[in-house]
Amino acid sequence: MTDVAAGDIGTVYVTPAHLARMEYDARRLRATPHRPHHSILAGRHASRLRGRGLNFEEIRAYVPGDDLRHLDWKASSRVGHALVRSYTEERDRPALFVVDQRISMFYGTRRAMKSVVAAEVAALCAWMSFQAGDRAGAVVFDDNHIESIRAHRSRSRVLSMLGALARSNQSLHADSPVRVNPGQLDAALRSALHLATHDYLVCIVSDFLGANETTLQLIRELATHNDVVAALVFDPSARSVPSGGKIVVTEGELQVELDFDRKNIREPLSAMFDERLKQTVDLVQRCGVPMLAIDTEQPTLLQVGRLLGHFALRGR
């Protein structure tokens, strides 16, 4: 594991302690927010998220006042008197977080690395699930490994998730010999399919590098019986490269210095980054799932709160 300097925490790397402290940030988010007009869930259409459902409990005799929609006509005809199906509200809302910690996420030109932002988003949402009394699990993946953690309702399980995130995050470094593995995203989604059986909230936190038609199909399969949200983590340079200065970019063995003072370098890179971001956004939107765009410049808490409709934080 990489030695983490105090100044690097929350910008270059995360630690289990840093992610654990986000439990207090999660408490500042309202559990049942209003929907402001700028929320992604606002509009004239109903939300694509299922919400809590009903669990069948028993068939019993009809009593005046019972909802007629719950009459079981077949059972009633067999016994000769009215029977109704009784339900209890489903309280459990398991959540599964698929978190990208590949070498492509070890990049950032502003406040923090994409890998740090992804870990913070997952930690914040995991604590929100725990505080709501729901189960939480994760699929944490890098270019070579996938760690699957089954959903469970306990503080120790959340802390296990955060530990896995921190270990994977701290294994990233600029001179790593690891090569980019675009296909690992699909492998992680297949792992998620084995864990998220039905009625899960699945949150995919990634830069979606390597996403293709197979990725689209896997997300649609996940969304068949679950609610899926895609959190696209990006650096502002994907929309507008710096107007000047130099940046050293490395992929382990290969290292290149980009001089943005030179127009013949700045403009082609700007067009390439912009086109790549547009293609990624287009593919994710074609999956038919809600998408949250989260950048590396603004504080993670404020972005998650705003995008989920929790614009007003407690204490502000």
Salt bridges, closest charged atoms under 4 A:
GLU23 OE2 - ARG27 NH2 3.16
GLU23 OE1 - ARG155 NH1 2.80
ASP66 OD2 - ARG60 NH1 2.94
ASP67 OD2 - ARG69 NH2 2.75
ASP72 OD2 - ARG85 NH1 2.96
GLU89 OE1 - ARG91 NH2 3.28
ASP92 OD2 - ARG135 NH2 2.67
ASP92 OD1 - ARG153 NH2 2.86
ASP100 OD2 - ARG102 NH2 2.83
GLU120 OE2 - HIS18 NE2 2.88
GLU120 OE1 - ARG111 NH2 3.78
ASP134 OD1 - ARG52 NH1 3.48
ASP142 OD1 - HIS145 ND1 3.65
GLU147 OE2 - ARG167 NH2 3.28
ASP175 OD1 - HIS173 ND1 2.46
ASP199 OD2 - HIS198 ND1 3.17
ASP207 OD1 - ARG102 NH2 3.45
ASP207 OD2 - LYS114 NZ 3.05
GLU213 OE2 - ARG286 NH2 2.91
ASP227 OD1 - ARG50 NH1 2.87
ASP227 OD2 - ARG93 NH2 2.59
GLU251 OE1 - ARG179 NH2 3.78
GLU267 OE2 - LYS263 NZ 3.82
ASP274 OD2 - LYS278 NZ 3.21
GLU297 OE2 - ARG110 NH1 3.25
